[in-house]
C-alpha cells in the first residue's frame, strides 16, 4: 500500500491490496502533519472471499468525522454506520468480489502524525442461510466485528502541493 498527501487540499489518497483471509489489517499512516484529512482509499480484494462489509476502527488519538462537511461514501457499499464516539465506521449493503477493487471516502481527524486504524472485513459463511448471514451482518454492524489476529502495514506517504 502507498499514499499521496495533498497538503493544500488536506486530501490523502491510499491504494493497495488485501490478500489475507484469517487476519485483520492494522494500518499505520505516515502523515506529513496531524489534523483533519479527507481520505480516498482504494484496495483490491485478492482473497477468494466476497466481502459484504468493511469496518475501520481508529486508535485513541483519532476519530472519523461526521456531519454536513464530511463525505462518507463507497462505490461498492450503499450504506455506512458510524458509532457515536466516531471511532468505528462500517460500510455495508453491497459486495466486493474476488479480484474487484473497493473505493471508500471518509474524513479522519488525528492528533498524531502516525495514526493507526484496524481494518476488518466480513464475508458470509458458505454454509449459512441468507437469513442467518443477514442476521449476523446486522449484529456485526451494531456490535462491531470481533478482532482477529492482525497483519501490520505501514503506509509511506508522498507529499505533493
N, C-alpha and C positions, 0 to 999 in steps of 0.2 A: 504494500500500500504506500501511496505517496500523496502529498498535499501541496497546494499552491495557495498562498495568502495574499490577497489584495488589501494592503493597509489602508488605502484611501476609502474603499467601499466597505471595509470590515467583512469581507467575504472569504471563506475558506472552502476550497474545493478539494475533495479527497476521492481518490479512486483506488480500486484494488479488487481482490477476490477472496472468497472464503472457501476452503476445501476441507474443513473439519466437520465431523458429524457429532461426535460424542463430547465436544468441548464448546464452551462459550469463548468469546474473543474479548480480551481486555485490551483496549486501545488507549495509548498514551500519545498525545499530540504535542509536538514541539512548536508552540505558538511564538510569534515574534513579540507579543505583549498580551497581558491579560485584558479582560473586558468582555464586551458583547460581540459575538461573531455570528454571522449568518453562515450556516454550514450547508453545502451542497455535496452529498455523498453518493457515489456510485460504486456498487460492488456486484460482482458476478458470482452466481451460485455454481460452484464447481463440485458440489456434492451430488449424490444420486437421489436426494430427497426434495420434495416440493415444500417450500416454506409458505405457511399461511399466516404467519405473524412474525414480527420482528420487535424486539424490545431493547431499549438502551437505558442504562441506569448510571447516573453521574456519580462522581466522587463527592465528598463532603464540602469541597470548595467550589462546586459548580452546580448550575441548575439550568434547565431548559426555560425558554422564555415563552410565555403565553400571552394572549391578548390581541388587541387590534393591530398592533405594529409587528406582530410575529406571524410569519408564514410557515405553517406546518403542513407538509403535503408529501405524497408519494405517488409516482405514476402507477405503481402496481397495487397499492392498497388504498381503498376508498375512505377508510376511517382511521382515526387516531384517538388515543386515550392518554391523558397526562394526569398523574397523581396530584393532589392538592399541594404537596410540598415541591412540585415541579422537578423532582429528581428522577422520575421514571416516565418514559414515553414509549408507548406501544403502537405500532402500525398494524392494522388487520383489515379483514374483509377484502381479500384478494389473494394472489399467489405469485410465487416466483419459482418456476420450474427449473430443473437441472439445465445448466448452460445459459440461462437467461440472466440479464442484468437487472438490478434494482436501483431506482433513483429515489433518494429521500432529500427533503429540505426542511431545516428547522434552525432555530436560533438557540445559542447557548451562551450563558454568561458565566465567567470564571474569574476567580481571584488569583489564579496561578498561570504561569507560562507553560506548565506541563499538566493540563487537565487529563484526567483518566476517566473512561467510562467503559461499562461492560455491555457487550452485545450478546443477546440470546435470540435464538430462532425456535419457532415451533413448527414441527411437521407432524401431521396426523399419523397415528399408528395404523398400519395397513389392516390390522385385524379388528379395529374398532368400527362400529357402525357410523354412518353420517351423523346421526343424532348424538351419539356419545362423543364424537370428535367436536361437534358444535358446543356441547356442554363443557367439555374440557377446555376449549378455547375461551369461552366466556369466563370460566373460573380463573384461567391464567391472566386474562386481561384485568380482572378485578383484583386478584391477589398477587400478581407478578409471577414470573416464571422462576421455578426453583433453580438455584445456581448449581452449575455443573463444574467440573474441573475446567481451568482456563488455559488458553494459549495467549501469551502476551505479544502484542505488536506495538512497536514504537514507530510512529509515522513522522518521517522527516518532512519539513515544510520549506518550500522555496518561497521567498518573499518577492513580490512584484509591487510596483507602484510606490 
